[in-house]
Amino acid sequence: MIAAMTRWLDPDEQRTWRAFLTASRALMDTLDRELQRDAGMPHAYYEILVRLSEAPDRRLRMSELADATGSSRSRLSHAAARLEAAGWIRREDCPTDRRGQLAVLTDDGFATLAAAAPGHVEGVRRHLFDALSPAQVDQLRRISETLADHLTGSRPN
């Protein structure tokens, strides 16, 4: 058996990796803390509400919603139960597939999202975009799109 050669990171790659990891974690932790404080929900719940708000008739199959949010089916089911208890979504049987379920954004859920969105968008602007030049924003978008395409392939965003 031939052992594969490990392609260790050189010092510049190591510095880049650690900076990316630190910045990504810090940004998401900050945004999550702000959403928890200001809207009473974690970022994962906010993303579910956003995805439903953008869907036709504000409804998606649970399996599509899990794929769109990058969640496992069981994690999404747990989140959906919490969102349903809050009155922000409801689950309905899928009319075309008896095994499937739809998640539907309620009017209360839409109002909650509408109330949370301005603060969240301001946080994204303050913590991400305000720290970058227009050229860096363009570079970040292009780098992020390249990574997303590489890592997700044809999975929906």
GIHUUR-V63407 format. One record per pair of residues at least 24 apart in sequence whose ideal C-beta (glycine too) atoms are under 10 Angstrom apart, sorted by the first residue. I is the first residue (numbers start at 0). J is the second residue. If there is no record, write none. Layout:
i={I:I}
j={J:J}
This chain:
i={19:19:22:22:22:25:26:26:26:26:26:27:29:29:29:29:29:30:30:30:30:30:31:32:33:33:33:33:33:33:33:33:34:34:34:34:36:37:37:37:37:37:37:37:38:38:38:38:38:38:38:39:39:39:40:40:40:40:40:40:40:40:40:41:41:42:43:43:43:43:43:43:44:44:44:44:44:44:44:44:44:44:44:44:45:45:45:45:45:46:46:47:47:47:47:47:47:47:47:47:47:47:48:48:48:48:48:48:48:48:48:48:48:48:48:49:49:49:49:49:50:50:50:50:51:51:51:51:51:51:51:51:51:51:51:52:52:52:52:52:52:53:54:54:54:54:56:56:56:57:57:57:57:57:57:57:57:58:58:58:58:58:58:58:58:58:59:59:59:59:60:60:60:60:60:60:60:61:61:61:61:61:61:62:62:62:62:62:63:63:63:63:64:64:64:64:65:66:66:66:66:67:67:67:69:69:69:75:76:76:78:82:82:83:85:86:87:87}
j={142:146:126:127:130:126:122:123:126:127:130:126:122:123:125:126:127:119:122:123:126:127:122:122:115:118:119:121:122:123:125:126:115:118:119:122:118:114:115:117:118:119:121:122:111:112:114:115:116:118:119:85:111:115:78:81:82:85:87:111:112:115:119:78:81:119:68:69:70:74:75:78:68:78:79:81:82:85:87:88:108:111:112:115:111:112:115:116:119:70:78:75:78:79:81:82:87:88:102:104:108:112:82:87:88:102:104:105:108:109:111:112:113:115:116:104:112:115:116:119:102:104:155:156:82:87:88:101:102:103:104:105:108:109:112:104:108:109:112:113:116:104:101:102:103:104:101:103:104:88:102:103:104:105:106:108:109:88:89:90:91:93:101:102:103:104:101:102:103:104:93:95:96:99:100:101:102:90:93:99:100:101:102:93:96:98:99:100:99:101:102:155:88:100:101:102:102:151:154:155:156:154:155:156:151:154:156:102:100:102:102:108:111:108:111:111:111:112}
